[in-house]
Amino acid sequence: MDETVIRVSGLGKLYQIGVARGKSEGLRHALETEIRQFGRRILGRGGRRTETTTDFWALKDVSFEVKRGECMGVIGRNGAG
């Protein structure tokens, strides 16, 4: 049984960690901000961020294959997976 059932190439997960300026940011505020920025980008009016962000790559350029009957997991240094 050498049949590959899952093939992943170049997988990545980027988190943007930001610090809000000004008012406290709840879920509603965060969603409204993202929707406004998305609309601005679609209309070609930019999409300025109202916060400073830092990029954090949790996964970057990960490739693997899983063959029939195998299992696999991805677990980070802190045990999250």
N, C-alpha and C positions, 0 to 999 in steps of 0.2 A: 504494500500500500504506500506508494510514493506520490499520491495525488495531492497537489497543493490546492487547498480550499480557500485560503485567505492569503493575499499578497499585498503588502503595503510598502510604498516607496516614497521616501522624502517627507514623512509625516512630521508635522510641527504643531505646537500649541503655544501661542503668544498671549501673555497677560499684560495689560497696560495698567500699571499701578499708578494712581494719581492722587493728588491732594487738591481738594476743592477749594476755591477761593471764595471768600464772602460767606454766603448763607450756608447753613447746614444742609447736607444733601441726604434726603431720604429716597426711597424707591421711586416715588412719583416724580420727584424732581429729576432724578437720574434718567428716567424714561423720557420725560419731556425734553430734556437737553439732547439726548441721542436722536430723538425724532426730528427736532429742529435742525440739528446739524446734518442729518441725512437729507432733509428737504433742501437745505442750502447747497449741498454737494450736487444733488440732482439738477437744481436750477442754475448751477454754475456760479454760485455766489460764495464760493469758498466753503467753509465749514470749520471756522476757527474753534479751537478748543478753549474752554473757559478754565482749564486746569493744566497744571504741569504734570506730565506723565513720565514714568520710567518703564521701559520695556523689560519684561522678564520672560525668557524662553523656558517653559517647563519641559518641553520636548523640542528638539530641533534636528531635522534631517534623519529621522529614525526610519529604518527599513527592516522588514522581516517577512518570513513566510511561515504559515501554519499548515501542516499536512494533515490529512484525514486521520483522526484518532489522537492528535496532539492537542494540548491546551497550553496557553501561555498567559502571563500577566505582566503588567508594568507597575512597579512599586518604587516610589521615591525614597529619598533618604529618611524622610519623616514617617515612612510607613504608609503614606497615602498612595492609592493606586486606582 
